[in-house]
């Protein structure tokens, strides 16, 4: 759960919004947590990717695999047991990934 703290702290420090952490430990053999978050614009999205890489590296975690670096709307970061999605507001609304996880428990960020 310590990696979740690092990820959330990095995202919140850049004012990334609407962060939701899904607890996938009982659902997926590939990852434990699935995070959705929203950047206000493409510049903030790119900054969040770099910032999150730096935070994970400083905490001695492996560098995440990153998909969508050329996108200005959605980036997926695979940090092994934690998958982080950073969307622009429009892209998040368009894909509405939350509808797939309606029955999946979420982690209370205030309890972390």
Secondary structure as GFF3:
##gff-version 3
##sequence-region A 1 112
A	DSSP	alpha_helix	2	13	.	.	.	ID=ss1
A	DSSP	beta_strand	17	23	.	.	.	ID=ss2
A	DSSP	beta_strand	33	39	.	.	.	ID=ss3
A	DSSP	alpha_helix	42	58	.	.	.	ID=ss4
A	DSSP	beta_strand	65	67	.	.	.	ID=ss5
A	DSSP	beta_strand	74	78	.	.	.	ID=ss6
A	DSSP	beta_strand	82	88	.	.	.	ID=ss7
A	DSSP	alpha_helix	89	95	.	.	.	ID=ss8
A	DSSP	three_ten_helix	97	101	.	.	.	ID=ss9
A	DSSP	three_ten_helix	109	111	.	.	.	ID=ss10
###
